[in-house]
């Protein structure tokens, strides 16, 4: 009886070590995902910034095109104005006057469009300047976050190595057959191989235990498992 009780205590203590290791191993597995999310977020911010810069370039190119078109209209107005002195028919004169009027209307429209584009370019350039500051700040923050995560991962790995040695050294005190049984149950039961009786329930699956099961656990004649989840039971 004393051996059973002692072995149960050993298993419970071993499980505490295993659970602590599980928590650290989970953190190690989560860190790469965290780093990837941070880098992905930064990449998305950079893409958005480059898209905005491209939009500004398009506005600037459009302004340039309008300015070239405006120069063409001004040249046409000067050319047609000079041609007025050379025409000999009234119809030709009227046609040139109409063409000059059309060019002037086009010129006025182009000038308004260029002013609108200049206003848009100015606002977009100011916004891009602000976005560039934010991007640099985000880049710096992500680098810090990634560096801290990598440093944390290394620290955790060092702790895990030390705790694994401590756990393995401790497990030597548990009979091999019982250790194998515990590890098999733990692996197939979500990392928990031994659970206390809580009231009249299994501390693992919370199923109501048969009175005989509780009685057998209290007698400590053998290792007793839950009928429902098959975890080893013990009485605190």
MDAnalysis code that builds the backbone (N, CA, C; Angstrom):
import MDAnalysis as mda
import numpy as np

u = mda.Universe.empty(708, n_residues=236, atom_resindex=np.repeat(np.arange(236), 3), trajectory=True)
u.add_TopologyAttr("name", ["N", "CA", "C"] * 236)
u.add_TopologyAttr("resid", np.arange(1, 237))
u.add_TopologyAttr("resname", ["UNK", "UNK", "UNK", "UNK", "UNK", "UNK", "UNK", "UNK", "UNK", "UNK", "UNK", "UNK", "UNK", "UNK", "UNK", "UNK", "UNK", "UNK", "UNK", "UNK", "UNK", "UNK", "UNK", "UNK", "UNK", "UNK", "UNK", "UNK", "UNK", "UNK", "UNK", "UNK", "UNK", "UNK", "UNK", "UNK", "UNK", "UNK", "UNK", "UNK", "UNK", "UNK", "UNK", "UNK", "UNK", "UNK", "UNK", "UNK", "UNK", "UNK", "UNK", "UNK", "UNK", "UNK", "UNK", "UNK", "UNK", "UNK", "UNK", "UNK", "UNK", "UNK", "UNK", "UNK", "UNK", "UNK", "UNK", "UNK", "UNK", "UNK", "UNK", "UNK", "UNK", "UNK", "UNK", "UNK", "UNK", "UNK", "UNK", "UNK", "UNK", "UNK", "UNK", "UNK", "UNK", "UNK", "UNK", "UNK", "UNK", "UNK", "UNK", "UNK", "UNK", "UNK", "UNK", "UNK", "UNK", "UNK", "UNK", "UNK", "UNK", "UNK", "UNK", "UNK", "UNK", "UNK", "UNK", "UNK", "UNK", "UNK", "UNK", "UNK", "UNK", "UNK", "UNK", "UNK", "UNK", "UNK", "UNK", "UNK", "UNK", "UNK", "UNK", "UNK", "UNK", "UNK", "UNK", "UNK", "UNK", "UNK", "UNK", "UNK", "UNK", "UNK", "UNK", "UNK", "UNK", "UNK", "UNK", "UNK", "UNK", "UNK", "UNK", "UNK", "UNK", "UNK", "UNK", "UNK", "UNK", "UNK", "UNK", "UNK", "UNK", "UNK", "UNK", "UNK", "UNK", "UNK", "UNK", "UNK", "UNK", "UNK", "UNK", "UNK", "UNK", "UNK", "UNK", "UNK", "UNK", "UNK", "UNK", "UNK", "UNK", "UNK", "UNK", "UNK", "UNK", "UNK", "UNK", "UNK", "UNK", "UNK", "UNK", "UNK", "UNK", "UNK", "UNK", "UNK", "UNK", "UNK", "UNK", "UNK", "UNK", "UNK", "UNK", "UNK", "UNK", "UNK", "UNK", "UNK", "UNK", "UNK", "UNK", "UNK", "UNK", "UNK", "UNK", "UNK", "UNK", "UNK", "UNK", "UNK", "UNK", "UNK", "UNK", "UNK", "UNK", "UNK", "UNK", "UNK", "UNK", "UNK", "UNK", "UNK", "UNK", "UNK", "UNK", "UNK", "UNK", "UNK", "UNK", "UNK", "UNK", "UNK", "UNK", "UNK"])
u.atoms.positions = np.array([
    [0.830, -1.208, 0.000],
    [0.000, 0.000, 0.000],
    [0.863, 1.257, 0.000],
    [1.918, 1.197, 0.805],
    [2.798, 2.356, 0.886],
    [3.433, 2.634, -0.462],
    [3.784, 1.547, -1.207],
    [4.410, 1.714, -2.513],
    [3.456, 2.386, -3.486],
    [2.188, 1.972, -3.468],
    [1.197, 2.559, -4.371],
    [1.036, 4.044, -4.086],
    [0.871, 4.374, -2.829],
    [0.708, 5.774, -2.455],
    [1.937, 6.589, -2.850],
    [3.107, 6.034, -2.623],
    [4.335, 6.737, -2.950],
    [4.476, 6.917, -4.463],
    [4.134, 5.862, -5.199],
    [4.225, 5.947, -6.657],
    [3.238, 6.970, -7.227],
    [2.069, 7.033, -6.611],
    [1.076, 8.024, -7.040],
    [1.617, 9.433, -6.823],
    [2.250, 9.633, -5.663],
    [2.850, 10.947, -5.391],
    [3.943, 11.266, -6.406],
    [4.730, 10.253, -6.753],
    [5.796, 10.451, -7.728],
    [5.222, 10.829, -9.093],
    [4.160, 10.120, -9.475],
    [3.532, 10.410, -10.769],
    [2.933, 11.814, -10.798],
    [2.290, 12.194, -9.704],
    [1.691, 13.528, -9.620],
    [2.775, 14.605, -9.734],
    [3.902, 14.367, -9.050],
    [5.015, 15.314, -9.117],
    [5.625, 15.330, -10.516],
    [5.711, 14.159, -11.132],
    [6.256, 14.060, -12.481],
    [5.360, 14.805, -13.469],
    [4.071, 14.668, -13.266],
    [3.143, 15.351, -14.166],
    [3.257, 16.878, -14.048],
    [3.498, 17.358, -12.855],
    [3.698, 18.805, -12.690],
    [4.873, 19.276, -13.539],
    [5.931, 18.492, -13.551],
    [7.093, 18.831, -14.364],
    [6.752, 18.746, -15.851],
    [6.004, 17.708, -16.221],
    [5.626, 17.542, -17.624],
    [4.728, 18.686, -18.094],
    [3.798, 19.074, -17.251],
    [2.886, 20.172, -17.613],
    [3.639, 21.487, -17.759],
    [4.609, 21.714, -16.866],
    [5.415, 22.928, -16.954],
    [6.225, 22.938, -18.251],
    [6.731, 21.764, -18.618],
    [7.468, 21.644, -19.878],
    [6.548, 21.860, -21.078],
    [5.342, 21.332, -20.984],
    [4.381, 21.506, -22.086],
    [4.099, 22.976, -22.341],
    [3.962, 23.735, -21.259],
    [3.687, 25.171, -21.391],
    [4.837, 25.864, -22.115],
    [6.063, 25.532, -21.730],
    [7.226, 26.157, -22.353],
    [7.387, 25.725, -23.810],
    [7.145, 24.456, -24.076],
    [7.257, 23.965, -25.459],
    [6.210, 24.621, -26.352],
    [5.035, 24.841, -25.787],
    [3.987, 25.523, -26.552],
    [4.422, 26.954, -26.894],
    [5.035, 27.627, -25.923],
    [5.519, 28.989, -26.174],
    [6.554, 29.001, -27.294],
    [7.445, 28.003, -27.281],
    [8.468, 27.908, -28.325],
    [7.817, 27.736, -29.692],
    [6.764, 26.903, -29.744],
    [6.075, 26.676, -31.024],
    [5.315, 27.911, -31.483],
    [4.850, 28.717, -30.534],
    [4.056, 29.900, -30.889],
    [4.916, 31.062, -31.385],
    [6.168, 31.107, -30.963],
    [7.026, 32.247, -31.295],
    [7.240, 32.413, -32.803],
    [7.542, 31.346, -33.559],
    [7.700, 31.540, -35.011],
    [6.449, 32.110, -35.670],
    [5.284, 31.682, -35.203],
    [4.036, 32.210, -35.761],
    [3.893, 33.691, -35.449],
    [4.292, 34.073, -34.233],
    [4.259, 35.484, -33.842],
    [5.192, 36.305, -34.726],
    [6.390, 35.798, -34.928],
    [7.371, 36.491, -35.771],
    [6.841, 36.630, -37.197],
    [6.245, 35.549, -37.710],
    [5.700, 35.586, -39.072],
    [4.580, 36.612, -39.192],
    [3.731, 36.693, -38.165],
    [2.625, 37.665, -38.198],
    [3.167, 39.097, -38.201],
    [4.182, 39.341, -37.401],
    [4.773, 40.676, -37.344],
    [5.403, 41.048, -38.687],
    [6.146, 40.117, -39.267],
    [6.796, 40.378, -40.549],
    [5.770, 40.544, -41.666],
    [4.709, 39.746, -41.604],
    [3.656, 39.850, -42.609],
    [2.939, 41.194, -42.508],
    [2.697, 41.633, -41.278],
    [2.051, 42.921, -41.061],
    [2.915, 44.053, -41.618],
    [4.227, 43.956, -41.397],
    [5.149, 44.968, -41.914],
    [5.175, 44.941, -43.438],
    [5.174, 43.744, -44.013],
    [5.182, 43.614, -45.474],
    [3.926, 44.223, -46.078],
    [2.788, 44.016, -45.423],
    [1.533, 44.587, -45.902],
    [1.576, 46.114, -45.837],
    [2.159, 46.642, -44.760],
    [2.272, 48.099, -44.620],
    [3.183, 48.668, -45.704],
    [4.255, 47.950, -46.018],
    [5.162, 48.406, -47.073],
    [4.485, 48.375, -48.435],
    [3.718, 47.318, -48.679],
    [2.997, 47.211, -49.949],
    [2.000, 48.356, -50.103],
    [1.275, 48.648, -49.010],
    [0.302, 49.740, -49.038],
    [1.006, 51.078, -49.297],
    [2.181, 51.242, -48.695],
    [2.943, 52.479, -48.884],
    [3.414, 52.612, -50.329],
    [3.925, 51.519, -50.895],
    [4.399, 51.549, -52.283],
    [3.245, 51.798, -53.245],
    [2.074, 51.256, -52.914],
    [0.890, 51.493, -53.744],
    [0.523, 52.962, -53.730],
    [0.631, 53.555, -52.563],
    [0.309, 54.976, -52.437],
    [1.326, 55.819, -53.210],
    [2.587, 55.465, -53.139],
    [3.610, 56.181, -53.886],
    [3.372, 56.053, -55.391],
    [2.944, 54.869, -55.798],
    [2.651, 54.646, -57.214],
    [1.490, 55.521, -57.671],
    [0.496, 55.671, -56.786],
    [-0.656, 56.523, -57.109],
    [-0.211, 57.976, -57.277],
    [0.732, 58.404, -56.438],
    [1.259, 59.766, -56.551],
    [2.005, 59.932, -57.877],
    [2.776, 58.939, -58.238],
    [3.502, 58.986, -59.512],
    [2.538, 59.104, -60.690],
    [1.433, 58.365, -60.597],
    [0.431, 58.434, -61.657],
    [-0.169, 59.836, -61.755],
    [-0.427, 60.451, -60.619],
    [-0.951, 61.824, -60.622],
    [0.053, 62.794, -61.249],
    [1.317, 62.618, -60.900],
    [2.364, 63.493, -61.443],
    [2.503, 63.317, -62.953],
    [2.394, 62.065, -63.404],
    [2.467, 61.802, -64.840],
    [1.263, 62.403, -65.561],
    [0.111, 62.285, -64.924],
    [-1.099, 62.854, -65.521],
    [-0.982, 64.371, -65.618],
    [-0.428, 64.992, -64.592],
    [-0.211, 66.449, -64.617],
    [0.719, 66.824, -65.762],
    [1.784, 66.029, -65.924],
    [2.739, 66.298, -66.997],
    [2.057, 66.211, -68.355],
    [1.221, 65.190, -68.515],
    [0.494, 65.024, -69.785],
    [-0.416, 66.225, -70.047],
    [-1.089, 66.690, -69.001],
    [-1.988, 67.835, -69.146],
    [-1.195, 69.103, -69.496],
    [-0.016, 69.244, -68.876],
    [0.811, 70.415, -69.157],
    [1.304, 70.403, -70.601],
    [1.659, 69.227, -71.098],
    [2.076, 69.104, -72.507],
    [0.911, 69.455, -73.432],
    [-0.266, 68.949, -73.054],
    [-1.459, 69.241, -73.845],
    [-1.789, 70.732, -73.797],
    [-1.574, 71.350, -72.629],
    [-1.818, 72.787, -72.491],
    [-0.857, 73.579, -73.384],
    [0.410, 73.170, -73.403],
    [1.389, 73.824, -74.274],
    [0.982, 73.716, -75.738],
    [0.442, 72.548, -76.086],
    [-0.004, 72.339, -77.471],
    [-1.144, 73.293, -77.819],
    [-2.088, 73.443, -76.894],
    [-3.218, 74.347, -77.136],
    [-2.723, 75.806, -77.260],
    [-1.800, 76.201, -76.405],
    [-1.277, 77.576, -76.463],
    [-0.553, 77.822, -77.783],
    [0.186, 76.814, -78.223],
    [0.877, 76.917, -79.521],
    [-0.128, 77.043, -80.662],
    [-1.198, 76.251, -80.576],
    [-2.234, 76.298, -81.604],
    [-2.919, 77.670, -81.642],
    [-3.154, 78.231, -80.451],
    [-3.792, 79.556, -80.379],
    [-2.901, 80.606, -81.046],
    [-1.612, 80.573, -80.757],
    [-0.674, 81.527, -81.356],
    [-0.607, 81.341, -82.867],
    [-0.565, 80.092, -83.293],
    [-0.456, 79.774, -84.716],
    [-1.692, 80.268, -85.473],
    [-2.879, 79.945, -84.921],
    [-4.113, 80.344, -85.586],
    [-4.291, 81.858, -85.553],
    [-3.809, 82.496, -84.473],
    [-3.910, 83.961, -84.375],
    [-3.068, 84.625, -85.457],
    [-1.910, 84.062, -85.728],
    [-1.051, 84.600, -86.782],
    [-1.643, 84.333, -88.163],
    [-2.338, 83.183, -88.280],
    [-2.922, 82.830, -89.570],
    [-4.087, 83.745, -89.940],
    [-4.675, 84.410, -88.943],
    [-5.819, 85.291, -89.203],
    [-5.450, 86.405, -90.194],
    [-4.211, 86.877, -90.117],
    [-3.771, 87.979, -90.967],
    [-3.580, 87.554, -92.424],
    [-3.493, 86.234, -92.611],
    [-3.193, 85.752, -93.960],
    [-4.422, 85.234, -94.709],
    [-5.544, 85.024, -94.004],
    [-6.720, 84.457, -94.679],
    [-7.347, 85.504, -95.599],
    [-7.947, 85.024, -96.708],
    [-8.514, 85.932, -97.697],
    [-10.033, 85.827, -97.792],
    [-10.576, 84.727, -97.191],
    [-12.041, 84.577, -97.267],
    [-12.660, 84.713, -95.889],
    [-13.903, 85.148, -95.884],
    [-14.633, 85.318, -94.623],
    [-14.864, 83.981, -93.936],
    [-15.125, 82.939, -94.752],
    [-15.373, 81.606, -94.175],
    [-14.124, 81.062, -93.478],
    [-12.989, 81.280, -94.138],
    [-11.732, 80.818, -93.529],
    [-11.454, 81.584, -92.246],
    [-11.755, 82.860, -92.268],
    [-11.564, 83.686, -91.070],
    [-12.439, 83.182, -89.925],
    [-13.712, 82.906, -90.238],
    [-14.640, 82.414, -89.199],
    [-14.188, 81.047, -88.651],
    [-13.675, 80.214, -89.553],
    [-13.217, 78.881, -89.133],
    [-12.045, 78.989, -88.165],
    [-11.132, 79.908, -88.454],
    [-9.989, 80.098, -87.558],
    [-10.423, 80.663, -86.211],
    [-11.380, 81.606, -86.254],
    [-11.905, 82.179, -85.005],
    [-12.527, 81.079, -84.155],
    [-13.293, 80.195, -84.795],
    [-13.941, 79.088, -84.077],
    [-12.900, 78.138, -83.502],
    [-11.845, 77.870, -84.281],
    [-10.785, 76.972, -83.811],
    [-10.039, 77.583, -82.632],
    [-9.800, 78.901, -82.723],
    [-9.128, 79.590, -81.610],
    [-9.987, 79.528, -80.344],
    [-11.307, 79.712, -80.492],
    [-12.224, 79.661, -79.349],
    [-12.219, 78.272, -78.715],
    [-12.222, 77.260, -79.584],
    [-12.181, 75.874, -79.074],
    [-10.892, 75.623, -78.300],
    [-9.779, 76.094, -78.854],
    [-8.481, 75.917, -78.186],
    [-8.439, 76.640, -76.850],
    [-9.053, 77.837, -76.825],
    [-9.084, 78.591, -75.578],
    [-9.936, 77.890, -74.516],
    [-11.071, 77.333, -74.964],
    [-11.911, 76.567, -74.019],
    [-11.155, 75.362, -73.479],
    [-10.466, 74.672, -74.406],
    [-9.665, 73.510, -73.991],
    [-8.576, 73.940, -73.018],
    [-7.961, 75.093, -73.308],
    [-6.896, 75.609, -72.442],
    [-7.423, 75.888, -71.040],
    [-8.613, 76.538, -70.983],
    [-9.207, 76.850, -69.680],
    [-9.512, 75.571, -68.897],
    [-10.070, 74.577, -69.601],
    [-10.380, 73.291, -68.949],
    [-9.104, 72.634, -68.440],
    [-8.066, 72.627, -69.278],
    [-6.795, 72.008, -68.895],
    [-6.164, 72.718, -67.700],
    [-6.238, 74.038, -67.688],
    [-5.678, 74.794, -66.566],
    [-6.377, 74.432, -65.259],
    [-7.708, 74.281, -65.315],
    [-8.459, 73.876, -64.109],
    [-8.088, 72.464, -63.677],
    [-7.957, 71.588, -64.659],
    [-7.586, 70.201, -64.351],
    [-6.191, 70.129, -63.739],
    [-5.280, 70.940, -64.256],
    [-3.910, 70.954, -63.724],
    [-3.898, 71.476, -62.293],
    [-4.703, 72.505, -62.036],
    [-4.788, 73.037, -60.669],
    [-5.330, 71.981, -59.709],
    [-6.350, 71.254, -60.157],
    [-6.906, 70.174, -59.323],
    [-5.862, 69.092, -59.073],
    [-5.121, 68.754, -60.111],
    [-4.076, 67.738, -59.971],
    [-2.972, 68.209, -59.027],
    [-2.603, 69.466, -59.137],
    [-1.569, 70.018, -58.246],
    [-2.019, 69.967, -56.796],
    [-3.301, 70.273, -56.584],
    [-3.850, 70.209, -55.223],
    [-3.839, 68.770, -54.710],
    [-4.260, 67.846, -55.588],
    [-4.260, 66.431, -55.206],
    [-2.861, 65.908, -54.935],
    [-1.910, 66.320, -55.776],
    [-0.516, 65.890, -55.609],
    [0.053, 66.401, -54.287],
    [-0.253, 67.655, -53.985],
    [0.237, 68.241, -52.732],
    [-0.298, 67.488, -51.517],
    [-1.599, 67.198, -51.542],
    [-2.201, 66.468, -50.422],
    [-1.659, 65.046, -50.330],
    [-1.529, 64.391, -51.482],
    [-1.028, 63.015, -51.502],
    [0.420, 62.955, -51.035],
    [1.222, 63.940, -51.438],
    [2.624, 63.979, -51.023],
    [2.743, 64.159, -49.515],
    [1.883, 65.003, -48.950],
    [1.894, 65.231, -47.497],
    [1.487, 63.953, -46.765],
    [0.488, 63.267, -47.317],
    [0.024, 62.017, -46.696],
    [1.097, 60.934, -46.783],
    [1.772, 60.886, -47.917],
    [2.841, 59.897, -48.087],
    [3.977, 60.159, -47.104],
    [4.286, 61.432, -46.902],
    [5.332, 61.784, -45.936],
    [4.975, 61.307, -44.542],
    [3.701, 61.465, -44.187],
    [3.229, 61.011, -42.880],
    [3.242, 59.486, -42.802],
    [2.820, 58.835, -43.891],
    [2.799, 57.372, -43.926],
    [4.210, 56.800, -43.868],
    [5.163, 57.520, -44.443],
    [6.551, 57.060, -44.412],
    [7.081, 57.069, -42.979],
    [6.714, 58.087, -42.217],
    [7.113, 58.143, -40.806],
    [6.536, 56.956, -40.045],
    [5.239, 56.686, -40.289],
    [4.578, 55.572, -39.605],
    [5.221, 54.244, -39.987],
    [5.571, 54.122, -41.272],
    [6.186, 52.878, -41.734],
    [7.547, 52.661, -41.075],
    [8.331, 53.724, -40.964],
    [9.639, 53.612, -40.308],
    [9.478, 53.238, -38.842],
    [8.468, 53.831, -38.203],
    [8.207, 53.520, -36.795],
    [7.772, 52.068, -36.642],
    [6.900, 51.620, -37.549],
    [6.429, 50.232, -37.495],
    [7.575, 49.265, -37.753],
    [8.442, 49.623, -38.690],
    [9.604, 48.788, -38.994],
    [10.472, 48.621, -37.749],
    [10.706, 49.732, -37.059],
    [11.529, 49.686, -35.837],
    [10.847, 48.848, -34.759],
    [9.522, 49.020, -34.614],
    [8.783, 48.269, -33.599],
    [8.802, 46.769, -33.889],
    [8.643, 46.419, -35.164],
    [8.651, 45.002, -35.547],
    [10.023, 44.392, -35.290],
    [11.069, 45.132, -35.605],
    [12.421, 44.622, -35.351],
    [12.633, 44.361, -33.866],
    [12.145, 45.269, -33.035],
    [12.274, 45.088, -31.584],
    [11.473, 43.869, -31.132],
    [10.235, 43.758, -31.631],
    [9.373, 42.629, -31.255],
    [9.989, 41.304, -31.669],
    [10.503, 41.255, -32.890],
    [11.120, 40.021, -33.400],
    [12.370, 39.674, -32.594],
    [13.184, 40.683, -32.301],
    [14.405, 40.441, -31.525],
    [14.070, 39.919, -30.128],
    [13.052, 40.516, -29.506],
    [12.639, 40.060, -28.172],
    [12.102, 38.635, -28.226],
    [11.329, 38.350, -29.275],
    [10.762, 37.008, -29.413],
    [11.860, 35.961, -29.584],
    [12.854, 36.300, -30.400],
    [13.955, 35.364, -30.617],
    [14.768, 35.175, -29.334],
    [14.960, 36.266, -28.611],
    [15.706, 36.172, -27.345],
    [14.919, 35.335, -26.340],
    [13.596, 35.554, -26.306],
    [12.744, 34.783, -25.398],
    [12.778, 33.301, -25.758],
    [12.740, 33.026, -27.062],
    [12.779, 31.626, -27.505],
    [14.066, 30.941, -27.040],
    [15.194, 31.639, -27.178],
    [16.471, 31.059, -26.752],
    [16.483, 30.812, -25.246],
    [15.957, 31.783, -24.479],
    [15.900, 31.620, -23.021],
    [15.024, 30.433, -22.638],
    [13.876, 30.325, -23.312],
    [12.959, 29.218, -23.009],
    [13.606, 27.886, -23.358],
    [14.301, 27.841, -24.497],
    [14.960, 26.594, -24.900],
    [16.004, 26.170, -23.878],
    [16.699, 27.134, -23.316],
    [17.682, 26.827, -22.270],
    [16.976, 26.262, -21.043],
    [15.857, 26.893, -20.666],
    [15.085, 26.399, -19.514],
    [14.531, 25.009, -19.773],
    [14.054, 24.801, -20.995],
    [13.493, 23.487, -21.343],
    [14.554, 22.402, -21.232],
    [15.741, 22.703, -21.742],
    [16.833, 21.722, -21.669],
    [17.140, 21.354, -20.216],
    [17.200, 22.372, -19.361],
    [17.485, 22.120, -17.941],
    [16.345, 21.357, -17.281],
    [15.101, 21.755, -17.603],
    [13.940, 21.096, -16.995],
    [13.775, 19.662, -17.502],
    [14.125, 19.428, -18.764],
    [14.049, 18.063, -19.299],
    [15.027, 17.143, -18.573],
    [16.204, 17.657, -18.301],
    [17.190, 16.850, -17.557],
    [16.678, 16.560, -16.149],
    [16.132, 17.603, -15.514],
    [15.587, 17.431, -14.166],
    [14.439, 16.432, -14.183],
    [13.582, 16.538, -15.185],
    [12.426, 15.636, -15.308],
    [12.889, 14.192, -15.534],
    [13.863, 14.007, -16.414],
    [14.349, 12.659, -16.716],
    [15.060, 12.036, -15.517],
    [15.793, 12.888, -14.803],
    [16.463, 12.388, -13.589],
    [15.422, 11.971, -12.550],
    [14.378, 12.750, -12.430],
    [13.324, 12.446, -11.462],
    [12.563, 11.187, -11.858],
    [12.338, 10.993, -13.160],
    [11.528, 9.857, -13.627],
    [12.172, 8.508, -13.297],
    [13.476, 8.536, -13.046],
    [14.167, 7.286, -12.687],
    [13.601, 6.693, -11.406],
    [13.041, 7.538, -10.546],
    [12.489, 7.069, -9.272],
    [11.144, 6.376, -9.439],
    [10.547, 6.498, -10.634],
    [9.253, 5.860, -10.900],
    [9.503, 4.503, -11.543],
    [8.845, 3.437, -11.062],
    [9.003, 2.116, -11.679],
    [8.759, 2.187, -13.185],
    [9.576, 1.480, -13.959],
    [9.524, 1.599, -15.414],
    [8.164, 1.241, -16.004],
    [7.565, 0.166, -15.496],
    [6.275, -0.246, -16.042],
    [5.201, 0.814, -15.778],
    [5.253, 1.414, -14.599],
    [4.283, 2.449, -14.239],
    [4.557, 3.732, -15.035],
    [5.835, 4.009, -15.241],
    [6.202, 5.194, -16.025],
    [5.705, 5.063, -17.463],
    [5.893, 3.897, -18.045],
    [5.436, 3.658, -19.412],
    [3.925, 3.792, -19.507],
    [3.240, 3.246, -18.494],
    [1.776, 3.327, -18.467],
    [1.302, 4.775, -18.378],
    [1.943, 5.527, -17.495],
    [1.603, 6.939, -17.312],
    [1.839, 7.730, -18.602],
    [2.993, 7.502, -19.226],
    [3.336, 8.251, -20.435],
    [2.396, 7.918, -21.588],
    [1.978, 6.644, -21.659],
    [1.028, 6.248, -22.706],
    [-0.316, 6.951, -22.500],
    [-0.787, 6.936, -21.263],
    [-2.070, 7.585, -20.953],
    [-1.977, 9.081, -21.194],
    [-0.894, 9.673, -20.758],
    [-0.694, 11.122, -20.921],
    [-0.691, 11.511, -22.395],
    [-0.019, 10.722, -23.209],
    [0.082, 11.022, -24.636],
    [-1.271, 10.924, -25.330],
    [-2.081, 9.991, -24.864],
    [-3.386, 9.779, -25.517],
    [-4.518, 10.548, -24.848],
    [-4.201, 11.307, -23.795],
    [-5.252, 11.999, -23.043],
    [-4.972, 13.491, -22.882],
    [-4.442, 14.094, -23.931],
    [-4.243, 15.546, -23.910],
    [-3.191, 16.032, -22.949],
    [-2.187, 15.211, -22.671],
    [-1.084, 15.639, -21.828],
    [-1.299, 15.453, -20.338],
    [-2.439, 14.876, -19.948],
    [-2.723, 14.643, -18.530],
    [-2.901, 13.142, -18.307],
    [-1.999, 12.572, -17.503],
    [-2.051, 11.129, -17.279],
    [-2.598, 10.731, -15.926],
    [-2.539, 11.633, -14.946],
    [-3.007, 11.318, -13.595],
    [-3.789, 12.509, -13.055],
    [-4.941, 12.225, -12.467],
    [-5.817, 13.318, -12.012],
    [-6.369, 12.983, -10.622],
    [-6.660, 14.020, -9.840],
    [-7.232, 13.784, -8.506],
    [-8.744, 13.555, -8.589],
    [-9.276, 12.948, -7.560],
    [-10.727, 12.847, -7.432],
    [-11.221, 14.143, -6.810],
    [-12.151, 14.783, -7.464],
    [-12.692, 16.052, -6.992],
    [-14.137, 15.839, -6.567],
    [-14.358, 15.775, -5.260],
    [-15.688, 15.418, -4.765],
    [-15.918, 13.956, -5.087],
    [-16.856, 13.699, -5.966],
    [-17.061, 12.328, -6.445],
    [-16.815, 12.220, -7.927],
    [-16.119, 13.249, -8.493],
    [-15.907, 13.290, -9.937],
    [-14.450, 13.062, -10.297],
    [-14.249, 12.628, -11.533],
    [-12.896, 12.522, -12.084],
    [-12.376, 13.924, -12.337],
    [-11.156, 14.202, -11.861],
    [-10.576, 15.531, -12.044],
    [-10.144, 15.801, -13.464],
    [-10.217, 14.786, -14.331],
    [-9.837, 14.984, -15.724],
    [-11.023, 15.231, -16.627],
    [-11.960, 14.286, -16.660],
    [-13.116, 14.406, -17.552],
    [-14.376, 14.844, -16.818],
    [-14.291, 14.935, -15.462],
    [-15.391, 15.411, -14.618],
    [-16.624, 14.487, -14.645],
    [-16.369, 13.236, -15.006],
    [-17.436, 12.239, -14.942],
    [-17.641, 11.804, -13.494],
    [-18.889, 11.567, -13.111],
    [-19.184, 11.074, -11.762],
    [-18.635, 9.651, -11.641],
    [-17.809, 9.427, -10.635],
    [-17.169, 8.128, -10.456],
    [-18.052, 7.175, -9.660],
    [-17.940, 5.889, -9.985],
    [-18.667, 4.869, -9.215],
    [-18.090, 4.820, -7.795],
    [-18.933, 4.638, -6.798],
    [-18.449, 4.544, -5.408],
    [-17.341, 3.516, -5.242],
    [-17.442, 2.390, -5.965],
    [-16.431, 1.346, -5.848],
    [-15.069, 1.835, -6.320],
    [-15.083, 2.646, -7.385],
    [-13.834, 3.205, -7.907],
    [-13.182, 4.093, -6.844],
    [-13.984, 4.962, -6.250],
    [-13.463, 5.869, -5.222],
    [-12.927, 5.071, -4.048],
    [-13.642, 4.039, -3.676],
    [-13.235, 3.185, -2.556],
    [-11.900, 2.501, -2.857],
    [-11.750, 1.995, -4.099],
    [-10.509, 1.311, -4.485],
    [-9.323, 2.280, -4.479],
    [-9.572, 3.504, -4.918],
    [-8.504, 4.502, -4.919],
    [-8.063, 4.786, -3.485],
    [-9.022, 4.916, -2.580],
    [-8.712, 5.204, -1.175],
    [-7.939, 4.064, -0.516],
    [-8.232, 2.831, -0.933],
    [-7.538, 1.686, -0.346],
    [-6.091, 1.593, -0.822],
    [-5.836, 2.139, -2.035],
    [-4.475, 2.170, -2.580],
    [-3.852, 0.796, -2.741],
    [-4.668, -0.182, -3.122],
    [-4.132, -1.517, -3.382],
    [-3.558, -1.628, -4.789],
    [-4.013, -0.769, -5.674],
    [-3.580, -0.834, -7.070],
    [-3.805, 0.530, -7.727],
    [-3.204, 0.703, -8.911],
    [-3.454, 1.912, -9.690],
    [-4.849, 1.806, -10.300],
    [-5.694, 2.761, -10.012],
    [-7.071, 2.751, -10.508],
    [-7.235, 3.857, -11.545],
    [-7.921, 3.526, -12.637],
    [-8.145, 4.508, -13.704],
    [-9.623, 4.830, -13.812],
    [-9.909, 5.982, -14.384],
    [-11.287, 6.422, -14.614],
    [-11.913, 5.570, -15.710],
    [-13.145, 5.139, -15.495],
    [-13.838, 4.331, -16.505],
    [-14.064, 5.101, -17.797],
    [-14.151, 6.400, -17.689],
    [-14.491, 7.228, -18.843],
    [-13.260, 7.681, -19.639],
    [-12.274, 8.265, -18.962],
    [-11.124, 8.834, -19.689],
    [-9.847, 8.012, -19.549],
    [-9.865, 6.987, -18.697],
    [-8.740, 6.063, -18.508],
    [-7.514, 6.703, -17.857],
    [-7.689, 7.892, -17.256],
    [-6.571, 8.498, -16.555],
    [-6.441, 7.872, -15.168],
    [-5.202, 7.841, -14.672],
    [-4.949, 7.301, -13.346],
    [-5.546, 8.244, -12.306],
    [-6.231, 7.686, -11.329],
    [-6.887, 8.481, -10.298],
    [-6.100, 8.443, -8.987],
    [-6.173, 9.557, -8.259],
    [-5.597, 9.545, -6.912],
    [-6.429, 10.459, -6.004],
    [-6.300, 10.219, -4.737],
    [-7.019, 11.001, -3.745],
    [-6.052, 11.962, -3.097],
    [-6.404, 13.260, -3.108],
    [-5.544, 14.245, -2.479],
    [-5.523, 14.071, -0.964],
])
